[in-house]
């Protein structure tokens, strides 16, 4: 191959590489977040006198939608998030409302879940707010879930796909 032809091929490859949409840090984090995670109590940090029950998270991601199915202490529950940075609400009657908000900041997912009461004479106030920060290790094998109040750091190990 002549020098000129090699130069043109290299230039074309560079243009294609720069113009091609790459995988963003958020896209990689979303892909790593999906899967089955088992709580590792030895690596977790919780307040004294708090006993951690075995816990499994099954996380599914599709676009901005994130579904977290939790199993712990013989109970199961499901949380749904839309990671668009907007508050999503659901009326539950008698002036009550449940809300959630999720947003990626680089490779970290921030979530807020809460309940709010609105009354004619008292206005609107939050009854309960749960703020969490979810991050996955660079190798995709460890999920760290930081809960703001009460302060807890829960560490999960990713389970192999069966």
PyMOL commands that place a pseudoatom at each C-alpha (Angstrom):
pseudoatom trace, name=CA, resn=UNK, resi=1, chain=A, elem=C, hetatm=0, pos=[0.000, 0.000, 0.000]
pseudoatom trace, name=CA, resn=UNK, resi=2, chain=A, elem=C, hetatm=0, pos=[1.381, 3.378, -0.954]
pseudoatom trace, name=CA, resn=UNK, resi=3, chain=A, elem=C, hetatm=0, pos=[1.997, 6.083, 1.627]
pseudoatom trace, name=CA, resn=UNK, resi=4, chain=A, elem=C, hetatm=0, pos=[-0.764, 8.267, 0.149]
pseudoatom trace, name=CA, resn=UNK, resi=5, chain=A, elem=C, hetatm=0, pos=[-3.346, 5.427, 0.196]
pseudoatom trace, name=CA, resn=UNK, resi=6, chain=A, elem=C, hetatm=0, pos=[-2.382, 4.520, 3.790]
pseudoatom trace, name=CA, resn=UNK, resi=7, chain=A, elem=C, hetatm=0, pos=[-2.797, 8.178, 4.789]
pseudoatom trace, name=CA, resn=UNK, resi=8, chain=A, elem=C, hetatm=0, pos=[-6.283, 8.353, 3.203]
pseudoatom trace, name=CA, resn=UNK, resi=9, chain=A, elem=C, hetatm=0, pos=[-7.352, 5.086, 4.899]
pseudoatom trace, name=CA, resn=UNK, resi=10, chain=A, elem=C, hetatm=0, pos=[-6.075, 6.343, 8.285]
pseudoatom trace, name=CA, resn=UNK, resi=11, chain=A, elem=C, hetatm=0, pos=[-7.829, 9.689, 7.825]
pseudoatom trace, name=CA, resn=UNK, resi=12, chain=A, elem=C, hetatm=0, pos=[-11.116, 7.972, 6.872]
pseudoatom trace, name=CA, resn=UNK, resi=13, chain=A, elem=C, hetatm=0, pos=[-10.893, 5.659, 9.886]
pseudoatom trace, name=CA, resn=UNK, resi=14, chain=A, elem=C, hetatm=0, pos=[-10.310, 8.654, 12.177]
pseudoatom trace, name=CA, resn=UNK, resi=15, chain=A, elem=C, hetatm=0, pos=[-13.331, 10.504, 10.766]
pseudoatom trace, name=CA, resn=UNK, resi=16, chain=A, elem=C, hetatm=0, pos=[-15.534, 7.424, 11.208]
pseudoatom trace, name=CA, resn=UNK, resi=17, chain=A, elem=C, hetatm=0, pos=[-14.331, 6.895, 14.787]
pseudoatom trace, name=CA, resn=UNK, resi=18, chain=A, elem=C, hetatm=0, pos=[-14.960, 10.521, 15.757]
pseudoatom trace, name=CA, resn=UNK, resi=19, chain=A, elem=C, hetatm=0, pos=[-18.332, 10.717, 13.992]
pseudoatom trace, name=CA, resn=UNK, resi=20, chain=A, elem=C, hetatm=0, pos=[-19.659, 7.409, 15.359]
pseudoatom trace, name=CA, resn=UNK, resi=21, chain=A, elem=C, hetatm=0, pos=[-21.789, 7.729, 18.453]
pseudoatom trace, name=CA, resn=UNK, resi=22, chain=A, elem=C, hetatm=0, pos=[-19.952, 5.986, 21.251]
pseudoatom trace, name=CA, resn=UNK, resi=23, chain=A, elem=C, hetatm=0, pos=[-21.329, 4.444, 24.383]
pseudoatom trace, name=CA, resn=UNK, resi=24, chain=A, elem=C, hetatm=0, pos=[-21.755, 7.193, 26.964]
pseudoatom trace, name=CA, resn=UNK, resi=25, chain=A, elem=C, hetatm=0, pos=[-20.737, 6.798, 30.589]
pseudoatom trace, name=CA, resn=UNK, resi=26, chain=A, elem=C, hetatm=0, pos=[-24.455, 6.776, 31.490]
pseudoatom trace, name=CA, resn=UNK, resi=27, chain=A, elem=C, hetatm=0, pos=[-25.276, 4.073, 28.918]
pseudoatom trace, name=CA, resn=UNK, resi=28, chain=A, elem=C, hetatm=0, pos=[-22.493, 1.877, 30.285]
pseudoatom trace, name=CA, resn=UNK, resi=29, chain=A, elem=C, hetatm=0, pos=[-23.702, 2.466, 33.864]
pseudoatom trace, name=CA, resn=UNK, resi=30, chain=A, elem=C, hetatm=0, pos=[-27.280, 1.570, 32.871]
pseudoatom trace, name=CA, resn=UNK, resi=31, chain=A, elem=C, hetatm=0, pos=[-26.053, -1.665, 31.276]
pseudoatom trace, name=CA, resn=UNK, resi=32, chain=A, elem=C, hetatm=0, pos=[-23.986, -2.498, 34.372]
pseudoatom trace, name=CA, resn=UNK, resi=33, chain=A, elem=C, hetatm=0, pos=[-26.914, -1.704, 36.704]
pseudoatom trace, name=CA, resn=UNK, resi=34, chain=A, elem=C, hetatm=0, pos=[-29.171, -4.323, 35.113]
pseudoatom trace, name=CA, resn=UNK, resi=35, chain=A, elem=C, hetatm=0, pos=[-28.976, -7.784, 36.633]
pseudoatom trace, name=CA, resn=UNK, resi=36, chain=A, elem=C, hetatm=0, pos=[-29.384, -9.708, 39.874]
pseudoatom trace, name=CA, resn=UNK, resi=37, chain=A, elem=C, hetatm=0, pos=[-27.631, -8.368, 42.973]
pseudoatom trace, name=CA, resn=UNK, resi=38, chain=A, elem=C, hetatm=0, pos=[-27.232, -10.001, 46.409]
pseudoatom trace, name=CA, resn=UNK, resi=39, chain=A, elem=C, hetatm=0, pos=[-26.544, -7.924, 49.517]
pseudoatom trace, name=CA, resn=UNK, resi=40, chain=A, elem=C, hetatm=0, pos=[-23.072, -8.369, 51.000]
pseudoatom trace, name=CA, resn=UNK, resi=41, chain=A, elem=C, hetatm=0, pos=[-23.506, -7.538, 54.725]
pseudoatom trace, name=CA, resn=UNK, resi=42, chain=A, elem=C, hetatm=0, pos=[-19.749, -7.782, 55.401]
pseudoatom trace, name=CA, resn=UNK, resi=43, chain=A, elem=C, hetatm=0, pos=[-19.034, -4.884, 53.011]
pseudoatom trace, name=CA, resn=UNK, resi=44, chain=A, elem=C, hetatm=0, pos=[-22.111, -2.835, 53.948]
pseudoatom trace, name=CA, resn=UNK, resi=45, chain=A, elem=C, hetatm=0, pos=[-22.098, -0.067, 56.586]
pseudoatom trace, name=CA, resn=UNK, resi=46, chain=A, elem=C, hetatm=0, pos=[-25.212, 0.448, 58.704]
pseudoatom trace, name=CA, resn=UNK, resi=47, chain=A, elem=C, hetatm=0, pos=[-25.951, 2.060, 62.083]
pseudoatom trace, name=CA, resn=UNK, resi=48, chain=A, elem=C, hetatm=0, pos=[-25.213, -0.020, 65.164]
pseudoatom trace, name=CA, resn=UNK, resi=49, chain=A, elem=C, hetatm=0, pos=[-27.999, -2.365, 66.227]
pseudoatom trace, name=CA, resn=UNK, resi=50, chain=A, elem=C, hetatm=0, pos=[-29.252, -2.614, 62.638]
pseudoatom trace, name=CA, resn=UNK, resi=51, chain=A, elem=C, hetatm=0, pos=[-29.378, -6.216, 61.461]
pseudoatom trace, name=CA, resn=UNK, resi=52, chain=A, elem=C, hetatm=0, pos=[-29.435, -6.727, 57.719]
pseudoatom trace, name=CA, resn=UNK, resi=53, chain=A, elem=C, hetatm=0, pos=[-31.756, -9.395, 56.358]
pseudoatom trace, name=CA, resn=UNK, resi=54, chain=A, elem=C, hetatm=0, pos=[-30.630, -11.226, 53.227]
pseudoatom trace, name=CA, resn=UNK, resi=55, chain=A, elem=C, hetatm=0, pos=[-31.721, -9.112, 50.259]
pseudoatom trace, name=CA, resn=UNK, resi=56, chain=A, elem=C, hetatm=0, pos=[-31.793, -9.625, 46.509]
pseudoatom trace, name=CA, resn=UNK, resi=57, chain=A, elem=C, hetatm=0, pos=[-32.379, -6.942, 43.885]
pseudoatom trace, name=CA, resn=UNK, resi=58, chain=A, elem=C, hetatm=0, pos=[-33.356, -7.769, 40.320]
pseudoatom trace, name=CA, resn=UNK, resi=59, chain=A, elem=C, hetatm=0, pos=[-32.876, -4.656, 38.209]
pseudoatom trace, name=CA, resn=UNK, resi=60, chain=A, elem=C, hetatm=0, pos=[-34.158, -4.248, 34.661]
pseudoatom trace, name=CA, resn=UNK, resi=61, chain=A, elem=C, hetatm=0, pos=[-33.350, -1.231, 32.496]
pseudoatom trace, name=CA, resn=UNK, resi=62, chain=A, elem=C, hetatm=0, pos=[-34.947, -0.156, 29.225]
pseudoatom trace, name=CA, resn=UNK, resi=63, chain=A, elem=C, hetatm=0, pos=[-34.142, 3.332, 28.006]
pseudoatom trace, name=CA, resn=UNK, resi=64, chain=A, elem=C, hetatm=0, pos=[-34.899, 5.752, 30.866]
pseudoatom trace, name=CA, resn=UNK, resi=65, chain=A, elem=C, hetatm=0, pos=[-37.044, 3.175, 32.703]
pseudoatom trace, name=CA, resn=UNK, resi=66, chain=A, elem=C, hetatm=0, pos=[-35.533, 1.338, 35.655]
pseudoatom trace, name=CA, resn=UNK, resi=67, chain=A, elem=C, hetatm=0, pos=[-37.382, -1.415, 37.523]
pseudoatom trace, name=CA, resn=UNK, resi=68, chain=A, elem=C, hetatm=0, pos=[-36.042, -2.613, 40.880]
pseudoatom trace, name=CA, resn=UNK, resi=69, chain=A, elem=C, hetatm=0, pos=[-37.628, -5.794, 42.284]
pseudoatom trace, name=CA, resn=UNK, resi=70, chain=A, elem=C, hetatm=0, pos=[-36.543, -6.348, 45.892]
pseudoatom trace, name=CA, resn=UNK, resi=71, chain=A, elem=C, hetatm=0, pos=[-36.848, -9.573, 47.903]
pseudoatom trace, name=CA, resn=UNK, resi=72, chain=A, elem=C, hetatm=0, pos=[-36.036, -9.469, 51.610]
pseudoatom trace, name=CA, resn=UNK, resi=73, chain=A, elem=C, hetatm=0, pos=[-37.353, -11.099, 54.763]
pseudoatom trace, name=CA, resn=UNK, resi=74, chain=A, elem=C, hetatm=0, pos=[-39.879, -13.153, 52.802]
pseudoatom trace, name=CA, resn=UNK, resi=75, chain=A, elem=C, hetatm=0, pos=[-41.404, -9.989, 51.278]
pseudoatom trace, name=CA, resn=UNK, resi=76, chain=A, elem=C, hetatm=0, pos=[-41.195, -8.617, 47.766]
pseudoatom trace, name=CA, resn=UNK, resi=77, chain=A, elem=C, hetatm=0, pos=[-41.809, -5.151, 46.370]
pseudoatom trace, name=CA, resn=UNK, resi=78, chain=A, elem=C, hetatm=0, pos=[-41.257, -3.279, 43.141]
pseudoatom trace, name=CA, resn=UNK, resi=79, chain=A, elem=C, hetatm=0, pos=[-39.995, 0.251, 42.506]
pseudoatom trace, name=CA, resn=UNK, resi=80, chain=A, elem=C, hetatm=0, pos=[-40.167, 1.933, 39.126]
pseudoatom trace, name=CA, resn=UNK, resi=81, chain=A, elem=C, hetatm=0, pos=[-38.090, 4.930, 38.109]
pseudoatom trace, name=CA, resn=UNK, resi=82, chain=A, elem=C, hetatm=0, pos=[-37.917, 7.054, 35.004]
pseudoatom trace, name=CA, resn=UNK, resi=83, chain=A, elem=C, hetatm=0, pos=[-34.424, 8.531, 34.912]
pseudoatom trace, name=CA, resn=UNK, resi=84, chain=A, elem=C, hetatm=0, pos=[-35.348, 11.774, 33.191]
pseudoatom trace, name=CA, resn=UNK, resi=85, chain=A, elem=C, hetatm=0, pos=[-34.756, 14.156, 36.128]
pseudoatom trace, name=CA, resn=UNK, resi=86, chain=A, elem=C, hetatm=0, pos=[-38.467, 14.973, 36.416]
pseudoatom trace, name=CA, resn=UNK, resi=87, chain=A, elem=C, hetatm=0, pos=[-40.778, 14.321, 39.332]
pseudoatom trace, name=CA, resn=UNK, resi=88, chain=A, elem=C, hetatm=0, pos=[-43.411, 11.659, 38.641]
pseudoatom trace, name=CA, resn=UNK, resi=89, chain=A, elem=C, hetatm=0, pos=[-46.446, 11.621, 40.932]
pseudoatom trace, name=CA, resn=UNK, resi=90, chain=A, elem=C, hetatm=0, pos=[-49.373, 9.372, 41.699]
pseudoatom trace, name=CA, resn=UNK, resi=91, chain=A, elem=C, hetatm=0, pos=[-52.434, 10.519, 43.640]
pseudoatom trace, name=CA, resn=UNK, resi=92, chain=A, elem=C, hetatm=0, pos=[-53.431, 8.089, 46.390]
pseudoatom trace, name=CA, resn=UNK, resi=93, chain=A, elem=C, hetatm=0, pos=[-56.590, 9.887, 47.596]
pseudoatom trace, name=CA, resn=UNK, resi=94, chain=A, elem=C, hetatm=0, pos=[-57.429, 12.137, 50.546]
pseudoatom trace, name=CA, resn=UNK, resi=95, chain=A, elem=C, hetatm=0, pos=[-54.852, 14.699, 49.423]
pseudoatom trace, name=CA, resn=UNK, resi=96, chain=A, elem=C, hetatm=0, pos=[-52.050, 12.145, 49.441]
pseudoatom trace, name=CA, resn=UNK, resi=97, chain=A, elem=C, hetatm=0, pos=[-49.501, 11.758, 46.700]
pseudoatom trace, name=CA, resn=UNK, resi=98, chain=A, elem=C, hetatm=0, pos=[-46.552, 9.452, 46.071]
pseudoatom trace, name=CA, resn=UNK, resi=99, chain=A, elem=C, hetatm=0, pos=[-43.676, 10.772, 44.007]
pseudoatom trace, name=CA, resn=UNK, resi=100, chain=A, elem=C, hetatm=0, pos=[-40.376, 9.645, 42.570]
pseudoatom trace, name=CA, resn=UNK, resi=101, chain=A, elem=C, hetatm=0, pos=[-37.551, 11.306, 40.728]
pseudoatom trace, name=CA, resn=UNK, resi=102, chain=A, elem=C, hetatm=0, pos=[-34.474, 9.697, 39.177]
pseudoatom trace, name=CA, resn=UNK, resi=103, chain=A, elem=C, hetatm=0, pos=[-31.556, 11.204, 37.350]
pseudoatom trace, name=CA, resn=UNK, resi=104, chain=A, elem=C, hetatm=0, pos=[-28.189, 10.050, 36.091]
pseudoatom trace, name=CA, resn=UNK, resi=105, chain=A, elem=C, hetatm=0, pos=[-25.216, 12.278, 36.859]
pseudoatom trace, name=CA, resn=UNK, resi=106, chain=A, elem=C, hetatm=0, pos=[-22.418, 10.763, 34.827]
pseudoatom trace, name=CA, resn=UNK, resi=107, chain=A, elem=C, hetatm=0, pos=[-22.390, 7.105, 35.916]
pseudoatom trace, name=CA, resn=UNK, resi=108, chain=A, elem=C, hetatm=0, pos=[-24.266, 7.580, 39.219]
pseudoatom trace, name=CA, resn=UNK, resi=109, chain=A, elem=C, hetatm=0, pos=[-28.044, 7.216, 39.556]
pseudoatom trace, name=CA, resn=UNK, resi=110, chain=A, elem=C, hetatm=0, pos=[-29.720, 9.527, 42.080]
pseudoatom trace, name=CA, resn=UNK, resi=111, chain=A, elem=C, hetatm=0, pos=[-33.238, 8.623, 43.220]
pseudoatom trace, name=CA, resn=UNK, resi=112, chain=A, elem=C, hetatm=0, pos=[-35.783, 10.308, 45.471]
pseudoatom trace, name=CA, resn=UNK, resi=113, chain=A, elem=C, hetatm=0, pos=[-38.994, 8.612, 46.594]
pseudoatom trace, name=CA, resn=UNK, resi=114, chain=A, elem=C, hetatm=0, pos=[-41.499, 10.178, 48.914]
pseudoatom trace, name=CA, resn=UNK, resi=115, chain=A, elem=C, hetatm=0, pos=[-45.024, 10.944, 49.946]
pseudoatom trace, name=CA, resn=UNK, resi=116, chain=A, elem=C, hetatm=0, pos=[-46.736, 14.281, 50.225]
pseudoatom trace, name=CA, resn=UNK, resi=117, chain=A, elem=C, hetatm=0, pos=[-49.955, 15.474, 51.820]
pseudoatom trace, name=CA, resn=UNK, resi=118, chain=A, elem=C, hetatm=0, pos=[-51.907, 18.474, 50.604]
pseudoatom trace, name=CA, resn=UNK, resi=119, chain=A, elem=C, hetatm=0, pos=[-54.681, 20.031, 52.656]
pseudoatom trace, name=CA, resn=UNK, resi=120, chain=A, elem=C, hetatm=0, pos=[-56.846, 23.091, 52.136]
pseudoatom trace, name=CA, resn=UNK, resi=121, chain=A, elem=C, hetatm=0, pos=[-55.667, 24.914, 55.238]
pseudoatom trace, name=CA, resn=UNK, resi=122, chain=A, elem=C, hetatm=0, pos=[-52.169, 23.500, 55.602]
pseudoatom trace, name=CA, resn=UNK, resi=123, chain=A, elem=C, hetatm=0, pos=[-50.763, 23.629, 52.085]
pseudoatom trace, name=CA, resn=UNK, resi=124, chain=A, elem=C, hetatm=0, pos=[-48.482, 20.860, 50.889]
pseudoatom trace, name=CA, resn=UNK, resi=125, chain=A, elem=C, hetatm=0, pos=[-45.719, 19.127, 52.828]
pseudoatom trace, name=CA, resn=UNK, resi=126, chain=A, elem=C, hetatm=0, pos=[-43.597, 16.023, 52.437]
pseudoatom trace, name=CA, resn=UNK, resi=127, chain=A, elem=C, hetatm=0, pos=[-44.301, 13.298, 54.959]
pseudoatom trace, name=CA, resn=UNK, resi=128, chain=A, elem=C, hetatm=0, pos=[-41.479, 10.975, 53.951]
pseudoatom trace, name=CA, resn=UNK, resi=129, chain=A, elem=C, hetatm=0, pos=[-38.501, 11.377, 51.646]
pseudoatom trace, name=CA, resn=UNK, resi=130, chain=A, elem=C, hetatm=0, pos=[-35.973, 8.691, 50.754]
pseudoatom trace, name=CA, resn=UNK, resi=131, chain=A, elem=C, hetatm=0, pos=[-32.881, 9.849, 48.844]
pseudoatom trace, name=CA, resn=UNK, resi=132, chain=A, elem=C, hetatm=0, pos=[-30.469, 7.291, 47.417]
pseudoatom trace, name=CA, resn=UNK, resi=133, chain=A, elem=C, hetatm=0, pos=[-27.339, 7.194, 45.298]
pseudoatom trace, name=CA, resn=UNK, resi=134, chain=A, elem=C, hetatm=0, pos=[-26.655, 4.079, 43.179]
pseudoatom trace, name=CA, resn=UNK, resi=135, chain=A, elem=C, hetatm=0, pos=[-23.246, 3.381, 41.641]
pseudoatom trace, name=CA, resn=UNK, resi=136, chain=A, elem=C, hetatm=0, pos=[-21.673, 0.342, 40.009]
pseudoatom trace, name=CA, resn=UNK, resi=137, chain=A, elem=C, hetatm=0, pos=[-17.955, -0.460, 40.147]
pseudoatom trace, name=CA, resn=UNK, resi=138, chain=A, elem=C, hetatm=0, pos=[-15.954, -0.042, 36.955]
pseudoatom trace, name=CA, resn=UNK, resi=139, chain=A, elem=C, hetatm=0, pos=[-15.820, -3.832, 36.480]
pseudoatom trace, name=CA, resn=UNK, resi=140, chain=A, elem=C, hetatm=0, pos=[-19.632, -4.058, 36.812]
pseudoatom trace, name=CA, resn=UNK, resi=141, chain=A, elem=C, hetatm=0, pos=[-19.523, -6.548, 39.699]
pseudoatom trace, name=CA, resn=UNK, resi=142, chain=A, elem=C, hetatm=0, pos=[-20.307, -4.400, 42.777]
pseudoatom trace, name=CA, resn=UNK, resi=143, chain=A, elem=C, hetatm=0, pos=[-23.325, -2.154, 43.332]
pseudoatom trace, name=CA, resn=UNK, resi=144, chain=A, elem=C, hetatm=0, pos=[-23.133, 0.454, 46.094]
pseudoatom trace, name=CA, resn=UNK, resi=145, chain=A, elem=C, hetatm=0, pos=[-26.413, 1.940, 47.286]
pseudoatom trace, name=CA, resn=UNK, resi=146, chain=A, elem=C, hetatm=0, pos=[-26.085, 4.911, 49.611]
pseudoatom trace, name=CA, resn=UNK, resi=147, chain=A, elem=C, hetatm=0, pos=[-29.190, 5.804, 51.598]
pseudoatom trace, name=CA, resn=UNK, resi=148, chain=A, elem=C, hetatm=0, pos=[-29.275, 9.317, 53.050]
pseudoatom trace, name=CA, resn=UNK, resi=149, chain=A, elem=C, hetatm=0, pos=[-31.475, 9.028, 56.151]
pseudoatom trace, name=CA, resn=UNK, resi=150, chain=A, elem=C, hetatm=0, pos=[-30.781, 7.037, 58.162]
pseudoatom trace, name=CA, resn=UNK, resi=151, chain=A, elem=C, hetatm=0, pos=[-27.290, 6.884, 56.696]
pseudoatom trace, name=CA, resn=UNK, resi=152, chain=A, elem=C, hetatm=0, pos=[-26.575, 3.432, 55.255]
pseudoatom trace, name=CA, resn=UNK, resi=153, chain=A, elem=C, hetatm=0, pos=[-24.214, 2.112, 52.638]
pseudoatom trace, name=CA, resn=UNK, resi=154, chain=A, elem=C, hetatm=0, pos=[-25.433, -1.166, 51.191]
pseudoatom trace, name=CA, resn=UNK, resi=155, chain=A, elem=C, hetatm=0, pos=[-23.064, -3.158, 49.003]
pseudoatom trace, name=CA, resn=UNK, resi=156, chain=A, elem=C, hetatm=0, pos=[-24.297, -5.859, 46.606]
pseudoatom trace, name=CA, resn=UNK, resi=157, chain=A, elem=C, hetatm=0, pos=[-22.465, -8.470, 44.561]
pseudoatom trace, name=CA, resn=UNK, resi=158, chain=A, elem=C, hetatm=0, pos=[-23.643, -9.150, 41.015]
pseudoatom trace, name=CA, resn=UNK, resi=159, chain=A, elem=C, hetatm=0, pos=[-24.781, -12.683, 40.386]
pseudoatom trace, name=CA, resn=UNK, resi=160, chain=A, elem=C, hetatm=0, pos=[-23.749, -14.517, 37.232]
pseudoatom trace, name=CA, resn=UNK, resi=161, chain=A, elem=C, hetatm=0, pos=[-26.407, -14.898, 34.561]
pseudoatom trace, name=CA, resn=UNK, resi=162, chain=A, elem=C, hetatm=0, pos=[-27.823, -18.423, 34.678]
for i in range(1, 162): cmd.bond("trace and resi %d" % i, "trace and resi %d" % (i + 1))
show_as sticks, trace
zoom trace
